[in-house]
Amino acid sequence: MGTRDVGSLERTARRLRLHIVHMMGVGQKGHLGGSCSMAEVVTALYFSKMRHDPANPTWEGRDRFLLSKGHAALVQYAALAESGYFPSELLPTTKALGSLLQGHPDMKLTPGVEANTGSLGQGLSIACGMAAGLRLDGRANRVYCIVGDGEMAEGQIWEAAMAASFYKLDNLVGILDRNGLMATGPIIDRFDTNPVAEKWRAFGWEVLEVDGHSFPAILEALDRVDGMTGKPKMIIARTVKGCGISFAEGVAAFHNGVLDAEQYERARGELGEGKR
């Protein structure tokens, strides 16, 4: 367990966004939008809520974190580096040939990554298997899995949802990045999955809805679900794609976009480059 100090967590989230920008660099495509939208949630998990040990990534007592929307690996890499799983100096090598940090999470390359993800829809099924296995072993570890709202168009998400409910996997916490955009535009225009909360409840999950950029709201929700038994839990986090970088906020082009030199410097400035 880490800090509950909101100011400290807000500074950490800003550093994660700076790491994301550094990994993007200039002229290289990267998933800026969906990485920045999850900065607060990922910060709350790694630096406040989850039990984990950067010095021992395979510690049996750790909670598990799955990034089902694996294309947003930049935010997980930022959190892993900031936690101490590997030096932050490696972050600019993201997506380089031979780097520990590839475009999608790779459990065989990157310390702290639990599963290879990014083929959308699969991560929640893996999380179900982990949660079931931990329960069979009599362990109290929790499994946290972030899914994307565009990803909810995948049928495997709903197979996993049914399985988690049927097996009463109450050690599984899903977190939905509800930023409203997918690669080609608004969810409501491309593949409308509304009403979201009602769907998860209909599939037998406990559901909470929170402001995904408010640490008090996120931490309260993570604490509340600890006390809910008999069902898997879904926290719907309302977020802004590209949050923290003014020109990228709510812009679908930055789902997987490129920063030019001017945008790169502007983003660094807005995020307070050099501040701790």
C-alpha positions in Angstrom: 0.0 0.0 0.0 1.3 3.5 -0.8 0.4 7.0 -0.2 -3.1 8.5 0.4 -1.8 12.1 -0.1 -3.7 13.5 -3.0 -1.1 16.2 -3.8 1.6 13.6 -4.0 -0.5 11.4 -6.3 -1.4 14.4 -8.5 2.4 15.1 -8.9 3.0 11.4 -9.8 0.2 11.4 -12.4 1.8 14.5 -14.0 5.2 12.7 -14.1 3.5 9.7 -15.7 2.1 12.0 -18.4 5.6 13.5 -18.9 7.0 10.0 -19.3 4.3 9.3 -21.9 5.3 12.4 -23.9 9.0 11.4 -23.7 8.2 7.9 -25.0 6.2 9.4 -27.8 9.0 11.7 -28.9 8.8 13.6 -32.2 7.5 12.0 -35.3 6.7 8.6 -33.9 3.2 7.2 -33.7 2.0 6.4 -30.2 -1.2 6.0 -28.2 -1.1 9.3 -26.4 -4.8 9.8 -25.9 -5.8 6.5 -24.1 -2.6 6.5 -22.1 -3.1 10.0 -20.7 -6.8 9.3 -19.9 -5.7 6.6 -17.5 -2.9 8.4 -15.7 -4.8 9.0 -12.5 -6.3 5.5 -12.3 -2.9 3.9 -12.9 -1.3 6.2 -10.4 -3.9 5.3 -7.8 -3.3 1.6 -8.4 0.5 1.5 -8.4 1.2 4.2 -5.8 -1.7 3.8 -3.4 -3.8 0.7 -3.7 -2.0 -2.4 -5.0 0.4 -4.6 -3.2 3.5 -5.0 -5.3 7.2 -5.1 -5.0 9.4 -3.6 -7.8 12.4 -5.4 -6.3 10.6 -8.8 -6.6 8.1 -8.6 -9.6 7.1 -12.2 -9.1 6.3 -11.9 -5.4 3.4 -14.3 -4.6 1.7 -11.8 -2.4 1.3 -9.2 -5.1 -1.9 -8.0 -6.6 -2.2 -8.4 -10.4 -2.6 -5.7 -12.9 -3.8 -6.3 -16.4 -4.0 -3.6 -19.1 -6.5 -5.2 -21.4 -6.3 -2.2 -23.7 -2.7 -3.0 -24.2 -2.2 -0.4 -26.9 -2.0 2.1 -24.0 1.1 0.5 -22.7 2.9 3.8 -22.4 1.0 4.6 -19.2 1.9 1.2 -17.7 5.6 1.6 -18.7 5.6 5.1 -17.1 4.2 3.6 -13.8 6.6 0.7 -13.8 9.6 3.0 -14.3 8.4 5.5 -11.7 7.9 2.6 -9.3 11.4 1.3 -9.9 10.9 -1.8 -11.9 13.5 -0.6 -14.4 15.4 2.7 -14.9 13.3 5.6 -16.4 16.2 6.1 -18.8 14.9 3.1 -20.8 11.6 4.8 -21.5 12.7 6.7 -24.7 13.6 3.3 -26.2 9.9 2.3 -26.3 9.1 0.4 -29.6 12.8 0.3 -30.6 14.0 -3.0 -31.9 15.3 -5.1 -29.0 14.0 -2.8 -26.3 12.4 -4.2 -23.2 9.5 -1.9 -24.0 7.5 -2.8 -27.0 4.3 -1.3 -28.5 2.1 -3.7 -26.5 2.9 -5.2 -23.0 5.2 -8.3 -23.2 5.5 -10.3 -20.0 8.7 -12.0 -21.2 10.4 -8.7 -21.8 9.2 -6.2 -19.2 9.5 -6.6 -15.5 6.1 -6.1 -13.8 4.0 -7.0 -16.8 1.6 -9.9 -16.0 0.4 -10.9 -19.5 0.8 -10.0 -23.2 -2.2 -7.8 -24.0 -3.5 -5.6 -26.7 -5.5 -8.0 -28.9 -8.6 -6.3 -27.7 -11.1 -8.3 -25.6 -8.6 -10.9 -24.3 -7.3 -9.2 -21.2 -10.5 -9.5 -19.1 -10.5 -13.3 -19.8 -6.9 -13.6 -18.6 -7.9 -11.6 -15.5 -10.7 -14.0 -14.9 -8.4 -16.9 -15.1 -5.9 -15.3 -12.7 -8.7 -14.4 -10.2 -10.0 -17.9 -10.3 -6.6 -19.4 -9.9 -5.8 -17.2 -6.9 -9.1 -18.1 -5.2 -8.4 -21.8 -5.8 -5.1 -21.4 -4.1 -6.7 -19.7 -1.1 -4.9 -16.4 -1.7 -6.3 -13.0 -0.9 -4.6 -11.2 -3.9 -6.7 -9.0 -6.0 -6.8 -8.7 -9.8 -7.3 -5.3 -11.4 -8.0 -5.1 -15.1 -8.4 -1.9 -17.2 -10.6 -2.2 -20.3 -11.4 0.4 -23.0 -14.9 1.6 -23.9 -14.1 0.9 -27.6 -13.0 -2.5 -26.5 -16.5 -3.3 -25.2 -17.5 -4.0 -28.8 -15.5 -7.2 -28.6 -17.6 -10.3 -27.9 -14.9 -11.8 -25.7 -15.4 -9.0 -23.1 -19.0 -10.2 -22.6 -18.0 -13.9 -22.4 -15.5 -12.9 -19.7 -18.2 -10.8 -18.0 -20.5 -13.8 -17.8 -17.8 -16.2 -16.6 -16.7 -13.8 -13.9 -20.3 -13.4 -12.6 -21.0 -17.1 -12.8 -17.9 -18.0 -10.8 -18.5 -15.1 -8.4 -15.0 -13.7 -8.8 -15.2 -11.0 -6.2 -11.4 -10.7 -6.2 -11.6 -9.2 -9.7 -12.0 -5.5 -10.2 -12.5 -4.2 -13.7 -11.9 -0.5 -14.5 -13.5 0.9 -17.6 -11.7 3.8 -19.3 -14.9 5.7 -20.3 -13.3 8.4 -22.5 -15.9 8.2 -25.2 -13.6 8.0 -28.2 -12.1 5.2 -30.3 -9.5 5.3 -33.0 -11.9 6.7 -35.7 -14.2 8.9 -33.6 -16.9 9.0 -30.9 -18.1 5.7 -29.6 -21.7 6.8 -30.0 -21.2 7.2 -33.8 -19.0 4.1 -34.4 -20.3 1.3 -32.1 -22.5 2.6 -29.4 -22.2 0.4 -26.3 -24.6 2.5 -24.1 -26.1 2.1 -21.6 -22.8 1.0 -20.0 -23.5 0.7 -16.3 -26.8 -1.1 -17.0 -25.1 -3.7 -19.2 -22.5 -4.6 -16.5 -25.2 -4.8 -13.8 -27.2 -7.0 -16.1 -24.2 -9.3 -16.5 -24.1 -9.7 -12.7 -21.4 -7.2 -11.7 -21.3 -4.6 -8.9 -20.9 -1.2 -10.6 -19.6 2.1 -9.5 -19.2 5.3 -11.6 -16.6 7.8 -10.8 -14.7 10.8 -12.1 -11.6 9.1 -13.5 -9.4 12.2 -12.9 -10.3 12.7 -9.2 -8.1 10.9 -6.8 -10.5 11.2 -3.9 -13.2 9.6 -6.1 -10.9 6.9 -7.4 -9.5 5.9 -4.1 -13.0 5.9 -2.5 -14.2 3.5 -5.2 -11.2 1.2 -4.9 -11.9 1.0 -1.1 -15.6 0.5 -1.5 -15.2 -2.5 -3.9 -13.0 -4.2 -1.3 -16.1 -4.7 0.9 -18.3 -6.0 -1.9 -18.5 -9.8 -1.9 -20.1 -12.5 -4.1 -19.7 -10.6 -7.4 -17.0 -9.2 -9.7 -16.8 -5.3 -9.6 -16.6 -2.8 -12.4 -15.5 0.8 -11.8 -16.6 3.0 -14.7 -14.1 5.9 -14.8 -15.3 8.9 -16.8 -12.2 10.3 -18.4 -11.0 12.7 -21.1 -8.9 11.2 -23.8 -5.5 13.0 -23.9 -6.2 14.6 -20.5 -3.5 17.0 -19.4 -2.4 18.0 -22.8 -4.7 20.8 -24.1 -4.4 20.2 -27.8 -4.9 16.4 -27.4 -7.9 16.5 -25.1 -11.0 14.9 -26.6 -9.3 14.6 -30.0 -9.6 11.2 -31.7 -6.6 11.8 -33.9 -4.4 11.4 -30.8 -5.7 7.9 -30.2 -2.7 6.8 -32.1 -1.1 10.0 -33.3 2.2 11.8 -33.9 3.6 14.8 -32.1 5.5 17.3 -34.2 8.4 19.2 -32.6 6.2 22.2 -31.6 3.6 19.9 -30.0 6.2 17.9 -28.2 7.7 21.1 -26.6 4.2 22.5 -25.9 3.1 19.2 -24.1 6.3 19.2 -22.0 5.7 22.8 -21.0 2.0 22.2 -20.1 3.0 19.3 -17.9 5.6 21.4 -16.1 8.9 19.8 -17.4 11.5 20.0 -14.7 9.0 20.2 -11.8 8.8 17.5 -9.1 
